[in-house]
Amino acid sequence: MKTNVATTVSGALAATVSMQAMATMAGLTVPVFATVAAEDLGLDPNNVGLYASIIFIGAMTSSLLCGGFVLRYGAIRISQLCLMLAAVGIAMSAGGTLTVLVLSAIVLGIGVGPATPASSHILARHTPAHLRSLVFSIKQTAVPIGGVLAGSIVPILVVYFGWRGAAFGVGVICLVLIVLVQPARRLFDVDLRPRERLFHGNIISPLILVLKDQALRGPVLASAAYSGLQQAFSVFLVTFLVQGLDMDLVRAGFVLAVAQGAGVVGRILWGAVADMVGNSRRVLGGLGLASTCFAVAVASFDSTWSFGAILWVSAAFGVTAIGWNGVYLAEIARVVPYEQVGRATGGALFVTFFGVVAAPPFFGLMATVTGSYSAGFLVLATLTCISGFILIRGLKIQAVLSSEK
């Protein structure tokens, strides 16, 4: 019996991680080649933050709407649709005009949004409760894995095929994966509800669902600050290193890949720690405080830093500031009933994506106004520090109230 469970969970992880990683890679492709494309298009590379924000405005909307679609059509089918949209969106970016880039970001965002709720739906059904944080954290390694792929593969594609060729190449990889995961649909899209309503109440009902829940409100609101810091780092690190430190694109992409790879390790590590500790909020709060320290270090990067030191600090940032998501999503799945996991995750991600939407343009504006990338990192680090402190402080208050009872 245990072998069957392990096999099922492993299969679910393989399918969900691969698809979510590719969607993430597609979303980070333009930020990685932004400095090269900007020269051809006559744009400011700092405007890549606006591109990233448009992606996640689309993701915010589609994450709220996807719950009913997952139940009716299946999580694997919806994930395949996400990859199709990612392929179309990233291929559109090769069009090279401002209008087409905006449309590209919208299409990509609609594809990115449902990927996490769909995968959470599958794993919530098949994962034993005592392993939930670890399994969800392994699943969320898809995001930094996508970052590793973007940081390591896209610069090489740019060198050999140009940035437009790189965009088409990533789109083709997404299409190939759609075909490869088709067998997983027969295994996991087995609980379909053909009569399920696609929309439950008004569009913001998933958001209300998580914000009304006292156990979820704190982590959900903190996720906006955490995700903002993570996204600013992922979107601007390559531009920061190339423009601010005169690093070549391939080496800068390697630094991003190392940081995202460290995020993979961090997500598994903190998932295991959360299961052992039995308190996800404490782990999330501690990660917020640790992320702050390494974000301040990243803000201090300048020409006096060696390449090795930049790699080590970026890796430490990845372990902490990119390592929190699985613990967060497992907490959502723990609190709500199984049939509500997709909707609740979509509502929670609406708040999470708000940080992703707001941080990059703010960061780009700060870089333009101050002529430095440090100020943006410091402001976002401060918000993350406050959020981590509130999570830990809230635990202490709850403990006092419980003892008084």
C-alpha positions, 0 to 999 in steps of 0.5 A, spaced: 500 500 500 505 504 501 509 503 495 502 504 491 502 511 495 509 513 493 508 511 486 502 515 485 505 521 489 512 520 485 508 520 478 504 526 480 510 530 482 513 528 475 508 531 471 506 537 475 513 539 476 515 539 469 509 543 466 510 548 472 517 549 471 516 550 463 511 555 464 516 559 469 521 558 464 517 561 459 515 567 463 522 568 465 525 568 458 524 575 456 527 578 462 533 574 461 534 576 454 532 583 456 538 587 455 539 584 448 532 585 446 532 592 448 538 594 444 534 592 438 528 595 440 530 601 443 527 600 449 530 601 457 531 594 460 528 597 466 522 596 463 522 589 463 519 590 470 513 592 467 513 586 462 513 581 468 507 585 472 503 584 466 504 577 466 502 576 473 496 581 472 493 576 467 496 570 472 492 574 478 485 573 474 486 566 471 488 564 478 481 566 481 477 563 475 481 556 474 477 552 480 471 550 477 475 548 470 480 544 474 474 540 477 470 539 470 476 538 466 482 535 470 488 538 473 493 535 467 488 538 462 488 545 465 496 544 466 497 542 458 492 548 456 497 553 461 503 550 457 499 551 450 498 559 452 505 559 455 508 557 448 504 562 444 505 567 449 513 567 448 513 566 441 509 572 440 514 576 444 519 575 438 514 580 434 519 585 437 514 591 437 511 594 444 504 592 442 506 585 441 510 584 447 504 587 451 499 582 448 505 576 449 505 578 457 497 577 457 497 571 454 503 568 458 500 570 464 493 567 463 497 561 462 501 561 468 496 563 473 492 556 473 498 552 474 499 552 481 492 551 483 491 545 478 498 541 481 495 543 488 489 539 486 492 533 484 497 533 490 492 534 496 488 528 494 494 523 493 499 526 499 499 523 506 498 529 511 504 528 515 508 529 508 504 534 505 509 540 506 515 536 504 511 534 497 508 541 496 515 544 497 518 539 492 512 540 487 514 548 488 521 546 486 518 547 479 519 555 479 526 555 481 527 549 476 524 554 471 529 559 473 535 555 472 533 553 465 531 560 463 538 562 466 542 557 463 539 555 457 536 562 454 543 565 454 546 560 450 540 560 445 541 567 444 548 567 443 547 562 437 540 564 435 539 571 437 533 573 442 528 572 437 530 565 436 530 563 443 523 565 444 521 561 439 525 555 441 522 556 448 515 555 445 517 549 442 519 546 448 513 547 451 509 544 446 513 538 446 512 537 453 504 537 452 505 531 448 510 528 453 505 528 459 499 526 456 499 519 459 499 522 466 492 525 464 489 517 464 492 517 471 490 523 475 484 526 471 480 521 474 475 525 479 472 529 473 465 533 475 462 534 468 456 538 471 461 542 475 459 550 475 465 553 472 464 559 476 462 559 484 459 566 486 462 572 484 469 572 481 472 574 488 469 569 492 476 565 492 479 571 495 474 572 500 475 564 502 482 565 504 482 572 507 476 570 512 480 564 514 484 567 520 489 561 520 490 563 513 490 571 513 497 572 516 501 567 511 497 570 505 498 577 506 505 576 508 506 572 501 505 579 497 511 581 500 515 575 500 513 574 492 515 581 491 522 580 493 523 574 490 520 576 483 524 583 483 531 578 484 529 574 479 527 579 474 532 584 475 538 580 477 541 579 470 540 586 468 543 588 475 549 584 473 550 586 466 549 593 466 551 595 474 557 590 474 559 590 467 558 582 467 557 578 461 550 575 459 552 568 460 556 569 467 550 573 469 545 568 467 549 563 471 548 567 477 541 567 476 541 559 475 545 558 481 540 562 485 534 558 482 538 552 483 539 554 491 531 555 491 530 548 489 534 545 495 531 551 499 524 549 498 525 541 499 529 543 505 524 548 508 518 543 507 522 537 511 523 542 516 516 544 517 513 537 517 518 536 523 517 542 526 509 541 525 508 549 525 508 552 518 507 559 520 514 559 524 518 556 518 515 562 514 516 567 519 523 565 520 524 565 512 522 572 512 527 574 517 533 570 513 531 573 506 531 580 509 539 579 511 541 576 504 537 581 500 541 587 504 547 583 501 545 583 494 543 590 495 551 591 496 553 588 490 558 592 486 565 592 482 569 590 488 565 583 489 568 577 486 564 573 482 565 567 487 562 572 493 556 574 488 555 566 487 555 565 494 550 570 496 545 569 491 545 562 493 544 564 500 538 568 497 535 563 493 535 558 499 531 563 503 527 568 499 526 563 493 525 557 498 518 559 502 513 557 497 512 550 498 511 551 505 506 556 504 501 552 499 502 546 504 499 550 509 493 552 505 492 545 503 492 543 510 487 548 512 481 547 507 477 541 505 480 537 499 475 539 494 476 547 496 484 546 495 484 549 488 479 555 489 483 557 496 490 556 492 487 561 487 484 566 492 491 565 495 495 566 489 491 572 487 494 576 493 501 573 492 501 575 485 499 582 487 506 582 490 509 579 484 505 585 479 507 591 484 514 589 485 518 589 478 515 596 476 516 599 483 523 596 482 525 599 475 522 606 477 527 606 483 533 604 479 531 609 474 530 615 479 536 613 483 541 610 478 542 604 482 539 597 484 540 597 491 534 602 493 529 597 490 532 591 494 532 595 501 525 597 500 522 590 499 527 587 504 524 591 509 517 589 507 519 582 508 522 583 514 516 586 517 511 580 514 516 575 517 516 579 524 508 579 524 508 572 522 512 570 528 509 575 533 502 572 531 504 565 533 506 568 540 500 572 541 496 566 539 500 562 544 498 567 550 491 567 548 491 559 548 494 559 555 489 564 558 483 559 556 
